Amino acid sequence: MRRRGRVWARGVAAVVCCLVVLAGCGGPAGVSEGDAVEGGARAVPAVPSRAVLAVQPVDGAQDVQPAGAVRVGVTQGRLVSVRLADGKGAEVPGRIAADGGGWVPDGPLPLGTAFTLDSVAEDDQGRKAAWHSAFTTVARAHTFAAFFTPEDGSTVGVGMPVSLRFSRSITDRAAVEKAVQVVADPPVPVAAHWFDGQRLDFRPQQYWAAGTRVTVALRLKDVQGAPGAFGTQSRDLHFTVGRAQVSTVDLDAHTMTVRAGRGGQVVRVLKISGGSPDHSTYRGVMVVSEKYKVTRMNSQTVGMGDEYDIQDVPHAMRLTTSGTFVHGNYWADPGVFGTANTSHGCIGLADAKGGASKDSPAGWLFEHTVPGDVLEVKASAGDFVPPQNGLNGWNVPWDQWVAGSALRPVP
């Protein structure tokens, strides 16, 4: 039978037993343990501790949640020690409150694991009370993982956010957000923003400073993000912000002004052709997320029917998830670049077929662009890019961005 309840009762019995033996050695045979002995003293039963332990979960509990379900409290006394250990004897770190009134583990417990919990408290007279219990945490039913941008070890532009997309919808956003930490060196405040239940982005108020080193600590393992769904990852990611490059696209003037380095010095002005009036290019801040030396672009994939299918678009750099690119164009009349907007929404630059040229305007831009570089697109008309369409959260004002955190306020 499993031990239950206050173990101090056994200690009391042991004390009484000792008193009985001593009385038997010092008194005449046949005297009961409670009788007075001539010339001797009466045996006094031990007084139990006034300290009362309250332990959760109850002894024998199954399917205990890994976070928030294990705690020890005491009234009319203070905790002396608490030991939580798994079946192999490995102790789980935890802390006793400064007033000695409670104890909790430092973090979530592993799933599907058996534990023993031994607690000792004492009252104001130093009399001890103890409690032993055993329980098992819930087994993993479903899991979720975070797919992250940018890649670990990469060097990126100043506009690159930390973007996490989860493999299933998250309902406990606070628990998941708390398990992700983004730290910049040199330090700068970084805030989180949920776009929906499956996407969580982090960014500073302004673009990253060139040379910033960013660490992303994912501590999602065994974090419950939705009922019965637990995270699987515990790892650190690192990326570096390279040189600063922010380009301004003026769709009315049909130009792209590339600025780089400290102070944003103009490096080059390129002639471009944006989206036609029927298919205008998005306005707003857009961040390069991917680069392809050559790629296929098919209008059916963006809901435009059979308007185009180009097998070998050169020097393509993605700006939105929905299919906005800045890319090379070898099939259009060279006269449109710098004079007219004729595309289906992309930003086109003159180029040569094949994607091998580094001297063409598109080839030059491709060679001088890294994921995370910024294009600030301006025009007198046209829709603004939805911030969740690509890595384009810079279009959300800072106060609204911070309000999208499940743990607000953020410094």
KOLVEX-863855 format. One line per 10 residues: number of its first residue (from 1); for each residue x negated, y, z negated of N, C-alpha, C. Coordinates in steps of 0.1 Angstrom, whole numbers, plus 5000, padded with zeros to 4 digits. Layout:
N
NUM	X Y Z X Y Z X Y Z  ...
This chain:
411
1	4991 4988 5000 5000 5000 5000 4991 5012 5000  4995 5022 5008 4987 5034 5009 4989 5042 4997  4977 5048 4992 4978 5057 4980 4986 5069 4984  4995 5073 4975 5003 5085 4977 5003 5093 4964  5005 5106 4965 5007 5115 4954 4994 5119 4947  4995 5123 4935 4984 5129 4928 4975 5118 4922  4963 5119 4927 4953 5109 4922 4948 5112 4908  4951 5124 4903 4946 5127 4889 4952 5117 4879  4963 5111 4882 4970 5102 4872 4960 5091 4869  4952 5086 4879 4943 5075 4876 4932 5080 4867
11	4928 5092 4869 4918 5098 4860 4922 5099 4846  4935 5103 4844 4941 5104 4831 4941 5090 4824  4945 5080 4832 4945 5066 4826 4932 5062 4822  4921 5065 4829 4908 5062 4826 4904 5068 4813  4907 5081 4811 4904 5088 4798 4911 5081 4786  4924 5077 4788 4931 5071 4777 4924 5057 4774  4920 5050 4785 4914 5037 4782 4901 5038 4774  4893 5048 4777 4881 5051 4769 4884 5053 4755  4895 5061 4753 4898 5064 4739 4903 5052 4731  4910 5043 4738 4914 5031 4732 4903 5022 4728
21	4893 5021 4737 4881 5012 4734 4873 5018 4722  4872 5031 4722 4864 5037 4711 4872 5034 4698  4885 5036 4698 4893 5033 4686 4891 5019 4681  4891 5010 4691 4890 4995 4688 4877 4992 4681  4866 4999 4686 4853 4996 4681 4852 5002 4667  4859 5012 4664 4856 5019 4651 4867 5016 4640  4878 5009 4644 4888 5006 4635 4890 4992 4632  4898 4988 4623 4901 4974 4619 4909 4968 4630  4908 4955 4631 4915 4947 4641 4930 4948 4639  4938 4948 4649 4952 4948 4648 4958 4962 4647
31	4950 4973 4647 4956 4986 4647 4959 4990 4661  4972 4995 4664 4976 4999 4677 4969 5012 4681  4968 5015 4694 4960 5026 4699 4966 5040 4694  4979 5040 4691 4985 5052 4687 4985 5054 4672  4981 5044 4664 4982 5045 4649 4970 5052 4644  4971 5059 4632 4960 5065 4626 4952 5054 4619  4939 5056 4619 4930 5047 4613 4925 5053 4600  4924 5045 4589 4920 5051 4576 4907 5058 4577  4907 5070 4573 4894 5078 4574 4890 5082 4588  4898 5079 4598 4895 5082 4611 4904 5092 4617
41	4905 5093 4631 4913 5103 4638 4922 5096 4647  4933 5103 4650 4943 5098 4659 4938 5100 4674  4940 5090 4683 4936 5091 4697 4946 5101 4704  4941 5111 4710 4950 5121 4717 4951 5119 4732  4962 5116 4737 4963 5114 4752 4958 5127 4759  4952 5125 4771 4947 5136 4779 4958 5144 4784  4956 5157 4785 4966 5166 4790 4964 5168 4805  4974 5166 4814 4973 5167 4828 4970 5182 4832  4964 5183 4844 4962 5197 4849 4975 5204 4852  4975 5217 4850 4987 5225 4854 4986 5228 4869
51	4975 5227 4875 4974 5230 4889 4983 5221 4898  4990 5227 4907 4999 5219 4915 4995 5221 4930  4991 5210 4937 4987 5211 4951 4999 5209 4960  4998 5217 4971 5008 5216 4981 5001 5213 4994  5002 5202 5000 4994 5198 5012 5004 5195 5024  5000 5200 5035 5007 5197 5048 4996 5193 5058  4999 5182 5066 5012 5175 5066 5013 5165 5055  5025 5158 5054 5027 5148 5044 5018 5136 5046  5016 5129 5036 5008 5116 5038 5015 5107 5048  5007 5101 5057 5013 5092 5067 5019 5098 5079
61	5018 5112 5080 5025 5119 5092 5018 5115 5105  5026 5114 5115 5022 5111 5129 5025 5122 5138  5019 5123 5149 5021 5133 5159 5021 5147 5154  5011 5150 5145 5008 5163 5140 5002 5172 5150  5008 5184 5151 5003 5194 5161 4988 5198 5158  4980 5200 5168 4966 5203 5165 4963 5216 5159  4972 5226 5160 4970 5239 5155 4981 5243 5146  4978 5249 5134 4988 5255 5126 4995 5246 5117  4993 5232 5118 5001 5223 5110 4994 5218 5097  4981 5220 5096 4974 5215 5085 4970 5226 5075
71	4974 5225 5063 4970 5236 5053 4971 5230 5039  4964 5236 5030 4964 5232 5016 4966 5244 5007  4975 5243 4998 4978 5254 4989 4978 5249 4974  4977 5258 4965 4978 5255 4951 4984 5266 4943  4992 5262 4933 4998 5271 4923 4993 5268 4910  4992 5278 4901 4987 5276 4887 4973 5270 4887  4965 5275 4896 4951 5270 4897 4944 5275 4909  4932 5270 4912 4925 5274 4924 4918 5261 4930  4916 5262 4943 4910 5250 4949 4895 5250 4946  4890 5238 4944 4876 5235 4942 4869 5230 4954
81	4876 5221 4961 4870 5215 4973 4881 5210 4982  4879 5210 4995 4888 5204 5005 4879 5197 5015  4882 5184 5018 4875 5177 5028 4884 5171 5038  4883 5175 5050 4891 5169 5061 4881 5162 5071  4884 5149 5073 4874 5141 5081 4882 5132 5090  4875 5129 5101 4881 5119 5110 4877 5105 5106  4881 5095 5114 4879 5081 5111 4864 5077 5110  4856 5085 5117 4841 5083 5117 4834 5090 5106  4842 5098 5098 4835 5105 5087 4831 5119 5090  4833 5123 5103 4829 5136 5107 4838 5147 5101
91	4832 5156 5093 4841 5166 5086 4845 5177 5096  4857 5182 5094 4862 5193 5101 4860 5206 5093  4853 5216 5099 4850 5228 5091 4863 5236 5088  4863 5242 5076 4875 5250 5072 4870 5259 5061  4879 5267 5056 4875 5277 5046 4886 5279 5035  4881 5280 5023 4890 5282 5012 4892 5297 5010  4904 5302 5008 4906 5316 5007 4899 5322 4995  4896 5335 4996 4888 5342 4986 4894 5340 4972  4907 5340 4971 4913 5338 4958 4915 5324 4954  4910 5314 4962 4911 5300 4959 4925 5294 4960
101	4934 5302 4967 4948 5297 4967 4952 5289 4979  4943 5288 4989 4946 5281 5001 4935 5277 5010  4937 5268 5019 4926 5263 5028 4933 5260 5042  4926 5263 5052 4930 5260 5066 4918 5256 5074  4919 5247 5084 4908 5244 5092 4904 5256 5101  4892 5256 5106 4887 5267 5114 4893 5268 5128  4898 5257 5133 4904 5258 5147 4912 5246 5149  4917 5244 5161 4926 5233 5165 4919 5219 5163  4926 5209 5159 4920 5196 5157 4921 5188 5170  4912 5178 5172 4912 5170 5183 4926 5162 5184
111	4930 5159 5196 4942 5152 5198 4940 5137 5196  4951 5130 5193 4951 5116 5191 4940 5111 5182  4939 5117 5170 4928 5114 5161 4934 5112 5147  4929 5102 5140 4933 5099 5126 4924 5107 5116  4930 5113 5106 4923 5121 5097 4926 5117 5082  4917 5120 5073 4920 5119 5059 4917 5133 5053  4926 5137 5044 4925 5150 5037 4924 5149 5022  4913 5152 5016 4911 5151 5002 4909 5165 4996  4918 5169 4986 4918 5182 4980 4917 5181 4965  4909 5190 4959 4907 5190 4945 4909 5205 4940
121	4918 5206 4930 4920 5220 4924 4918 5219 4909  4917 5230 4902 4916 5230 4888 4924 5242 4882  4929 5240 4870 4937 5250 4863 4928 5259 4855  4934 5268 4847 4925 5278 4840 4918 5272 4829  4920 5259 4825 4913 5252 4815 4902 5242 4821  4901 5243 4834 4891 5234 4841 4896 5220 4843  4909 5218 4840 4914 5204 4843 4917 5203 4858  4913 5192 4863 4913 5190 4878 4925 5181 4882  4930 5185 4894 4941 5177 4900 4936 5174 4914  4939 5162 4920 4934 5158 4933 4946 5153 4941
131	4944 5153 4954 4954 5148 4963 4947 5142 4975  4952 5130 4979 4947 5123 4991 4958 5121 5001  4956 5124 5013 4966 5121 5023 4959 5117 5036  4967 5111 5045 4962 5107 5058 4972 5110 5069  4968 5114 5081 4977 5117 5091 4970 5115 5105  4978 5116 5115 4973 5114 5129 4978 5125 5138  4969 5132 5146 4974 5142 5155 4981 5136 5167  4989 5145 5173 4996 5140 5185 4987 5136 5196  4991 5126 5203 4983 5122 5215 4986 5131 5227  4976 5132 5236 4977 5141 5247 4988 5135 5257
141	4998 5143 5260 5009 5139 5269 5006 5144 5283  5004 5157 5284 5001 5164 5296 4989 5173 5294  4983 5177 5304 4971 5186 5304 4972 5197 5313  4965 5208 5311 4964 5219 5321 4949 5223 5321  4945 5229 5332 4932 5234 5334 4932 5247 5341  4922 5255 5339 4921 5268 5345 4911 5268 5357  4916 5272 5368 4907 5274 5380 4902 5289 5380  4889 5291 5381 4884 5305 5377 4877 5311 5389  4878 5324 5390 4871 5333 5399 4865 5344 5391  4852 5347 5393 4843 5342 5403 4836 5329 5399
151	4828 5323 5408 4821 5311 5405 4810 5313 5394  4808 5303 5387 4797 5303 5377 4784 5306 5383  4776 5315 5378 4763 5318 5383 4762 5327 5395  4774 5333 5399 4774 5341 5411 4770 5355 5408  4767 5362 5419 4764 5377 5418 4775 5383 5427  4782 5393 5421 4794 5398 5427 4794 5414 5427  4804 5419 5434 4805 5434 5434 4812 5439 5422  4813 5453 5421 4817 5459 5409 4832 5458 5407  4840 5453 5417 4854 5452 5416 4859 5438 5412  4850 5429 5410 4854 5415 5408 4860 5413 5394
161	4873 5410 5393 4879 5407 5380 4876 5392 5376  4878 5389 5364 4879 5375 5360 4893 5370 5362  4895 5361 5370 4909 5356 5374 4910 5341 5371  4920 5338 5362 4922 5324 5359 4936 5320 5364  4936 5309 5372 4949 5303 5376 4951 5289 5370  4961 5287 5363 4963 5275 5355 4971 5265 5364  4968 5252 5361 4974 5241 5369 4989 5239 5365  4993 5245 5355 5008 5244 5351 5012 5257 5344  5025 5260 5344 5029 5272 5338 5027 5272 5323  5022 5284 5318 5019 5286 5304 5031 5293 5297
171	5036 5287 5286 5046 5293 5279 5041 5300 5266  5031 5294 5260 5024 5301 5248 5012 5309 5253  5015 5320 5259 5005 5328 5265 4995 5334 5254  5000 5337 5243 4991 5342 5232 4981 5332 5228  4985 5319 5227 4975 5309 5223 4964 5307 5234  4968 5307 5246 4959 5305 5257 4950 5317 5259  4956 5329 5258 4947 5341 5260 4937 5342 5248  4941 5338 5236 4932 5338 5225 4920 5329 5227  4922 5319 5235 4912 5309 5237 4902 5312 5248  4904 5324 5254 4895 5329 5265 4889 5342 5260
181	4876 5343 5261 4869 5355 5257 4860 5360 5268  4861 5372 5272 4852 5378 5282 4844 5389 5276  4831 5388 5277 4821 5397 5270 4812 5402 5281  4810 5415 5281 4801 5422 5290 4789 5427 5283  4777 5427 5291 4765 5432 5286 4759 5440 5297  4758 5454 5295 4761 5461 5283 4776 5461 5280  4779 5463 5267 4793 5461 5263 4803 5472 5269  4814 5467 5272 4825 5476 5277 4838 5469 5273  4849 5476 5269 4861 5470 5266 4867 5463 5278  4872 5450 5276 4878 5442 5287 4892 5438 5282
191	4902 5440 5290 4915 5437 5287 4921 5426 5296  4931 5418 5290 4937 5407 5298 4951 5412 5303  4955 5406 5314 4968 5409 5319 4974 5396 5326  4986 5393 5322 4993 5381 5328 5002 5386 5339  4999 5381 5351 5008 5384 5362 5020 5375 5363  5018 5362 5358 5030 5353 5357 5025 5342 5348  5032 5331 5346 5029 5321 5337 5017 5313 5341  5012 5315 5353 5000 5307 5358 4988 5315 5361  4989 5328 5360 4977 5336 5363 4974 5347 5352  4962 5347 5348 4957 5356 5338 4944 5362 5343
201	4944 5375 5344 4932 5383 5348 4926 5391 5337  4913 5394 5338 4906 5403 5328 4898 5413 5336  4898 5425 5332 4890 5436 5338 4887 5447 5328  4877 5455 5331 4875 5468 5323 4884 5479 5328  4884 5490 5322 4892 5501 5326 4888 5507 5340  4875 5508 5342 4869 5512 5354 4861 5501 5360  4856 5502 5373 4848 5492 5379 4836 5489 5370  4832 5476 5370 4820 5472 5363 4808 5481 5367  4799 5483 5358 4786 5490 5361 4777 5480 5368  4769 5485 5378 4759 5476 5384 4750 5471 5374
211	4747 5458 5376 4737 5451 5367 4744 5445 5354  4757 5447 5353 4764 5441 5341 4763 5426 5342  4761 5420 5330 4761 5405 5329 4774 5402 5321  4782 5392 5327 4795 5389 5321 4795 5374 5317  4800 5371 5305 4801 5358 5300 4816 5355 5298  4821 5344 5303 4835 5340 5301 4835 5327 5293  4840 5328 5280 4840 5316 5272 4854 5310 5272  4855 5298 5278 4868 5291 5279 4868 5281 5267  4877 5283 5258 4879 5273 5247 4893 5268 5247  4897 5262 5259 4910 5258 5261 4913 5243 5256
221	4902 5236 5253 4904 5222 5250 4913 5220 5238  4923 5212 5239 4933 5209 5229 4942 5221 5225  4941 5232 5232 4951 5243 5230 4964 5240 5237  4975 5241 5230 4988 5238 5235 4993 5250 5243  4994 5249 5256 4998 5261 5264 5013 5260 5267  5019 5248 5267 5033 5246 5269 5037 5234 5261  5050 5231 5258 5053 5220 5251 5047 5207 5256  5039 5200 5248 5033 5188 5252 5022 5189 5262  5017 5201 5266 5007 5203 5275 4995 5209 5269  4983 5203 5269 4971 5208 5262 4960 5210 5272
231	4952 5220 5269 4940 5223 5277 4929 5213 5276  4921 5213 5287 4910 5203 5287 4896 5209 5288  4895 5222 5289 4881 5228 5291 4876 5235 5279  4862 5233 5277 4855 5240 5268 4841 5243 5274  4839 5254 5279 4827 5257 5287 4825 5272 5288  4813 5276 5291 4809 5290 5293 4806 5293 5307  4810 5304 5313 4807 5308 5327 4800 5321 5326  4791 5323 5336 4784 5335 5336 4783 5341 5351  4784 5354 5352 4782 5360 5365 4776 5374 5363  4770 5379 5374 4762 5391 5373 4768 5401 5383
241	4770 5413 5379 4774 5424 5389 4762 5429 5395  4762 5429 5409 4750 5433 5416 4751 5448 5418  4746 5453 5430 4746 5467 5433 4760 5472 5435  4763 5484 5433 4776 5490 5435 4778 5493 5450  4790 5488 5455 4794 5492 5468 4809 5494 5469  4813 5506 5471 4827 5510 5472 4829 5517 5485  4838 5512 5494 4840 5518 5507 4854 5524 5507  4855 5535 5514 4868 5542 5516 4873 5540 5531  4885 5535 5532 4891 5533 5545 4901 5543 5547  4900 5552 5557 4910 5562 5561 4917 5557 5573
251	4929 5552 5571 4937 5547 5583 4941 5558 5592  4943 5570 5587 4947 5581 5596 4935 5585 5605  4923 5585 5599 4911 5589 5607 4904 5578 5613  4909 5565 5611 4903 5553 5617 4889 5551 5613  4885 5554 5601 4871 5552 5597 4870 5545 5584  4858 5539 5582 4854 5533 5569 4841 5539 5565  4841 5545 5553 4829 5551 5548 4823 5542 5537  4812 5537 5540 4805 5527 5530 4796 5535 5521  4799 5534 5508 4791 5541 5498 4785 5530 5489  4772 5532 5485 4765 5522 5477 4755 5529 5468
261	4752 5522 5457 4741 5527 5448 4747 5537 5438  4738 5542 5430 4741 5552 5420 4746 5565 5426  4757 5569 5422 4763 5582 5427 4771 5580 5440  4771 5567 5445 4780 5565 5457 4775 5572 5470  4762 5571 5473 4757 5577 5485 4763 5570 5497  4766 5578 5507 4771 5573 5520 4760 5565 5527  4763 5553 5530 4753 5544 5537 4756 5544 5552  4769 5543 5555 4773 5543 5569 4788 5546 5571  4791 5552 5582 4805 5554 5586 4808 5545 5598  4818 5537 5597 4822 5527 5607 4835 5531 5613
271	4837 5528 5626 4850 5530 5633 4858 5518 5631  4871 5520 5627 4879 5508 5625 4893 5510 5632  4900 5499 5633 4914 5499 5638 4922 5492 5628  4932 5499 5622 4940 5493 5612 4953 5487 5618  4963 5485 5609 4976 5479 5613 4984 5489 5621  4991 5484 5630 5000 5493 5638 5012 5498 5630  5019 5508 5635 5031 5512 5628 5041 5501 5624  5042 5491 5633 5051 5480 5630 5045 5470 5620  5032 5470 5618 5025 5460 5609 5014 5468 5602  5018 5478 5594 5008 5487 5587 5000 5479 5577
281	4987 5484 5576 4978 5479 5566 4982 5484 5552  4981 5475 5542 4983 5479 5529 4974 5491 5525  4980 5500 5517 4972 5510 5510 4969 5506 5496  4958 5512 5490 4955 5509 5476 4941 5503 5476  4937 5498 5464 4924 5492 5461 4925 5478 5464  4916 5473 5473 4915 5459 5476 4901 5454 5474  4900 5442 5469 4887 5436 5466 4884 5424 5475  4872 5423 5480 4868 5412 5489 4868 5399 5480  4875 5389 5484 4875 5377 5476 4868 5365 5483  4868 5365 5496 4861 5354 5503 4855 5359 5516
291	4845 5352 5521 4838 5356 5533 4837 5343 5542  4840 5345 5556 4839 5335 5566 4832 5340 5578  4821 5334 5582 4814 5339 5594 4823 5337 5606  4830 5327 5607 4840 5325 5617 4852 5317 5611  4864 5322 5614 4876 5315 5609 4888 5316 5619  4898 5307 5617 4909 5308 5626 4920 5316 5619  4927 5324 5627 4938 5332 5622 4950 5329 5631  4961 5324 5624 4973 5320 5631 4985 5327 5625  4993 5334 5633 5004 5342 5628 5014 5334 5621  5015 5321 5625 5026 5313 5618 5023 5312 5603
301	5010 5312 5599 5007 5311 5585 5010 5323 5577  5013 5334 5583 5017 5346 5576 5031 5351 5579  5039 5342 5585 5053 5345 5588 5056 5354 5599  5047 5354 5609 5048 5363 5621 5051 5355 5634  5056 5343 5632 5059 5335 5644 5047 5331 5652  5049 5333 5666 5038 5329 5675 5031 5341 5681  5030 5352 5673 5024 5364 5679 5009 5363 5682  5002 5355 5675 4987 5353 5678 4982 5340 5672  4972 5335 5678 4965 5323 5673 4950 5324 5678  4941 5330 5670 4928 5332 5674 4919 5322 5667
311	4912 5314 5674 4905 5302 5669 4892 5306 5662  4886 5318 5666 4872 5321 5662 4871 5335 5658  4878 5340 5648 4877 5354 5643 4864 5355 5636  4855 5364 5640 4842 5365 5634 4841 5374 5622  4832 5372 5613 4829 5380 5602 4841 5385 5594  4849 5375 5589 4862 5377 5583 4860 5377 5568  4865 5388 5561 4864 5389 5547 4878 5392 5541  4883 5383 5532 4897 5383 5528 4899 5394 5517  4910 5401 5519 4914 5412 5510 4927 5409 5502  4936 5400 5507 4948 5396 5500 4950 5382 5502
321	4958 5376 5493 4962 5362 5495 4971 5360 5506  4979 5370 5509 4989 5369 5520 4983 5370 5534  4970 5373 5535 4964 5372 5548 4958 5385 5554  4956 5395 5545 4949 5407 5550 4934 5406 5549  4927 5408 5561 4913 5407 5562 4907 5420 5567  4894 5422 5564 4886 5431 5572 4877 5421 5581  4877 5423 5594 4871 5413 5602 4866 5419 5615  4858 5411 5622 4853 5415 5635 4864 5412 5646  4863 5420 5656 4873 5419 5667 4866 5420 5681  4865 5410 5689 4858 5410 5702 4868 5410 5713
331	4881 5409 5711 4891 5407 5721 4899 5420 5724  4898 5430 5715 4905 5443 5718 4896 5452 5727  4903 5462 5732 4896 5472 5740 4887 5480 5730  4874 5481 5733 4865 5488 5724 4869 5502 5721  4877 5508 5729 4882 5522 5728 4891 5524 5716  4897 5513 5711 4907 5515 5700 4900 5518 5686  4887 5513 5685 4881 5515 5672 4877 5530 5670  4882 5536 5660 4880 5550 5657 4891 5559 5663  4900 5553 5670 4911 5561 5677 4925 5557 5674  4927 5544 5672 4941 5539 5671 4942 5527 5662
341	4954 5526 5656 4957 5514 5647 4965 5504 5655  4960 5493 5658 4966 5483 5667 4968 5469 5662  4963 5466 5650 4963 5452 5645 4976 5449 5639  4977 5436 5634 4989 5431 5627 4988 5433 5612  4979 5442 5607 4978 5445 5593 4964 5444 5588  4955 5438 5596 4941 5437 5592 4933 5449 5595  4921 5450 5590 4912 5461 5593 4901 5455 5603  4901 5460 5615 4892 5454 5625 4881 5463 5628  4869 5457 5631 4857 5464 5636 4852 5457 5648  4846 5465 5657 4840 5460 5669 4830 5449 5666
351	4830 5438 5674 4821 5427 5671 4819 5419 5684  4810 5409 5684 4807 5400 5695 4813 5387 5691  4817 5379 5701 4822 5366 5700 4812 5357 5693  4816 5348 5684 4808 5338 5678 4803 5341 5664  4803 5353 5660 4799 5356 5646 4784 5356 5643  4776 5356 5654 4762 5355 5652 4755 5369 5651  4762 5379 5656 4756 5392 5657 4755 5399 5643  4743 5404 5640 4742 5412 5627 4741 5427 5630  4741 5430 5643 4740 5444 5647 4753 5451 5650  4763 5443 5653 4776 5449 5655 4781 5455 5642
361	4791 5465 5643 4797 5471 5631 4802 5460 5621  4809 5450 5627 4815 5440 5618 4804 5431 5612  4794 5428 5620 4782 5419 5616 4774 5426 5605  4772 5440 5607 4765 5447 5597 4772 5447 5584  4785 5450 5584 4793 5450 5572 4793 5437 5565  4794 5426 5573 4794 5413 5567 4782 5410 5559  4770 5414 5565 4757 5411 5559 4755 5420 5546  4762 5431 5545 4760 5440 5534 4772 5440 5524  4780 5429 5525 4792 5428 5516 4791 5415 5508  4794 5416 5495 4795 5404 5486 4809 5403 5481
371	4814 5391 5477 4827 5391 5470 4827 5400 5458  4838 5408 5456 4839 5417 5446 4836 5431 5450  4831 5433 5462 4830 5447 5468 4844 5453 5470  4845 5466 5469 4858 5473 5469 4860 5481 5482  4873 5480 5487 4877 5489 5497 4889 5497 5492  4888 5510 5492 4899 5518 5488 4905 5524 5500  4917 5519 5503 4924 5522 5516 4934 5533 5514  4933 5543 5522 4941 5555 5522 4948 5557 5535  4961 5562 5534 4969 5565 5546 4980 5574 5542  4986 5581 5552 4998 5589 5549 5011 5582 5548
381	5010 5569 5553 5022 5561 5552 5018 5546 5551  5028 5538 5547 5025 5524 5545 5028 5519 5531  5030 5506 5529 5032 5500 5516 5019 5499 5508  5020 5500 5495 5009 5497 5486 5008 5482 5483  4996 5478 5482 4993 5464 5480 4998 5459 5466  5006 5449 5465 5010 5443 5452 4997 5439 5445  4996 5443 5432 4983 5440 5425 4980 5425 5423  4991 5417 5424 4989 5402 5422 4986 5396 5436  4986 5403 5446 4983 5398 5460 4968 5399 5462  4961 5389 5458 4946 5389 5459 4941 5394 5445
391	4928 5398 5445 4922 5403 5433 4923 5418 5431  4935 5422 5432 4938 5437 5433 4945 5443 5421  4941 5438 5409 4947 5444 5397 4943 5458 5394  4933 5463 5401 4929 5477 5399 4940 5487 5402  4950 5483 5409 4961 5491 5413 4971 5493 5401  4969 5486 5390 4978 5487 5378 4971 5497 5369  4978 5508 5365 4973 5518 5356 4968 5511 5343  4958 5516 5336 4952 5510 5325 4962 5507 5314  4971 5517 5310 4980 5514 5299 4990 5503 5303  4994 5502 5315 5002 5491 5320 4995 5478 5320
401	4982 5479 5323 4974 5466 5323 4973 5461 5309  4970 5469 5300 4968 5465 5286 4982 5459 5281  4993 5465 5285 5006 5461 5280 5009 5447 5286  5002 5442 5296 5004 5429 5301 4997 5418 5293  4990 5422 5282 4983 5412 5274 4993 5406 5264  4991 5393 5261 5000 5387 5250 4994 5390 5237  4982 5396 5236 4976 5399 5223 4974 5414 5221  4982 5422 5227 4979 5436 5226 4982 5441 5211  4976 5452 5207 4968 5461 5214 4954 5457 5216  4948 5462 5227 4934 5459 5230 4926 5472 5228
411	4914 5472 5223 4906 5484 5222 4904 5491 5235
